[in-house]
Amino acid sequence: YDFKNYLKRISLFVSNDSSIEIKSKYKLLLADIHQKNKNYNLAELFFKKLIDMLENREEGAMRLANVYHRYSLNSLYLGKHKKALSLALKLESLISKYSFLDTPTYNFRKSILLSRVYMNNNNNDKAIYYLNVGEKVAKNFYQKHLHLVTLYNLYTLFYFQYLKDYKIALNYANKALKIAISVQNSYYVKYCKKNILAVKNKLNK
């Protein structure tokens, strides 16, 4: 798909007179496209502009939560681990501030993000704390299966890469695979099998 042409067409509808909602939607789209194309430095510029637009506006809180989340991940991709942590903590604070954000979906995303960020900041105690919080939240979802697969894959990464406890890593990798098979999700089945193979290779050395 010709993204440049697509963005040019969208930009025709966005002007200086456009509402904050329209402008922020457009900038978030640009940030997402740059992030997906691994242009993380360009994505960061748009995330910064979005924060300037949306901070301290209750009507922009939901979009700001998404910005904090994606900007934090973007910072991880750039190796800016302290920045990623700062943004993840801002997301946590924002969710606490507005009751309409205090939902299982936002709390699960927050827990997954904070566990990843703390792993990258070498704080294993905080990482496992947020993994455990995420598991409690995930088990209360009506359709919890894919949330649990995501979570158990992250547990696998944590025990495999950070704690070097390959037996526990294998246990979580198998848990994730079992759920992925039960819901017939071929992408996750393939991903989980790859994880199991990596862990078994370490165990067999």
N, C-alpha and C positions, 0 to 999 in steps of 0.2 A: 504493500500500500504506500502511496506517495504522501508521506507525513507532511512534507513541506507545503504541498498544495493544500492539504487538509487544514493545516494550521493557518495558512493564509486566508482561507475561506472563513474560518471561525473568527479570525482577528477582525474581519470586516464588521462583525456584530459587537465588537468590544471597543469602546471609545473612552475618553477621559470622563465622559458624562455617565458612563454605565454605573450601575449599582455596585456596592462592595461585593455582593453575592456573585454577580456575573464576572467581575474582575478576578475574584479569588478562584472561581471555578476554572477560569481560563489559565491562570497561573499554576494552579495545581495540576491541570492537564499537562502543561509544558514541563513541569517538574517531573511528573510521572514518566513522560516520554523520554526525557533525558536520562532518568534513572534506569529505565528498562533498556536503554541503549548504552548503559554503562558510562554515560557522560556525567559522572558524579559531581564534578566541580561546577558544571553548568546547573545541574539540579539544585545544588546548594544555594546558588544565587536566587533562584525562584522561591525556595523554602524560606530564605531570609526575608524576602519581600512579603511573602504571605504572613509571616509572623508579625511584621510591622502593620499589616492591614487588619489582622484579626485579633491581636492581643487586646485584652480588657473590653471585649465586646461580647455580651452574653449571646447575642443572635449569631455570632460567628464561632461559638464554642465547639460545636460538633466538627466543623471543618478544621478548626485549630487543633483539635485532638488528633485528627488524621494527619495534619501537618507535623505535629510533634513526633508522632509514631514513624512516619516515613522519613523525616529529616534525621531522626535518631539512627534508623537503619542505614541511611545514606552516609552518616558520619562513621558508622562501623565499616562500611565498604571503603571509606577513605583512610581508615586506620586512626581516626580521631576518637579514641575510646572515651576520653574524659568528656568531650562534647556530646557524644552519644548518651552518656550517663546523665549529664545535665538535662538533656531534652527528655529523656525517659522519666526523670523525676518531675519535670514540669508537667508531663502528661498525667502522672499519678496525682499531682496537686490539683490539676484541672478537673479530673474525675471526682475528687473529693469535694471540690468547690460547688459543682453543679449536680443536683440530684438526678437530672435527666440523662447524665452521662454515667451514673452509677448503675450500670447494667451488666449482666453476665458477659455479654459480647465485649464491651469495652474493658472490663476487668480481666477477662481472659487474655485479650491482646496485650494489655498492660503487663500482666504477669509473665507472658512469654517474652516480651521485649526486655523487661528488666532482668530476667534470668540470663538472656543472651548477653546483655550489656555488662552485667556483673561478671560473667565468665571472662569476657574480654578485658575486664579491669582486674582480673586475678583475685576476685572476692568470692571464693567458693561457697562460703557460708550463706551469703546473700543470694547467690545463684540457686542453691538448693532450696532456700526458703521460698523464693518466687516460683520455682518449679512445683513445689508442694501446694502452694496457693492455687496455681494454675490447674493442678489436678483436681482439687476440691471444686473449683468453679466448673471445670469441664464435665464432671460427673453429674452436675445438675442440669446440663443441657438436655432438651428432649431428644435432639439428634446429636448425640455426643461423640459418635464414632470417629469422625475425621478430626475433631478437636483432640481426642485422645491419641490418635495416630501422630499428629503433629507434636503433641506433648512428649510421647514416649520416644519419638525420634530425637527430640532435644535432650531428654534424659540420657539416651544412648550416647549422643555427642559429648555430654558432660562427663560421664563416667569413662568414656573411651579416650577423649582428648585431654581432659583436665585432671581427672583423678587417677587415670591409668588402671582403673579397676575393670578389667576386661570381662570378668564373669558377670558382674552386675550389668555392664553395658550389653552383654549378649542377652541377658534376661529381658531387658527393656526392648531390645531390637526384635526379639521373638514376640513380645507382647504386641508391638506395633504391627508386625507382619500378620499376626493372627486376626487382628481387627480389620486390617486392610483386605485380607482374603474374605472375611465375613461380609464385607460391604461391596466386594467385587470391584475394588478401585485399582485398575491395572497400573496406573502411575505409581501409587504408593506401594503396591506389591513389589514392583521392580525396584523402587528406592529402598525399601526395607530389606530386600534380599541382598542388595549391594552393601548395606550397612552390616548385615550379618556376616557376609563374606570378609569384610575388612576386619571385623572383631575376631572372627575365627582364625584369620591369618596371624593376628597378634598372639592369640592363645596358643597356637601351634608352634610358635618360635621358641 
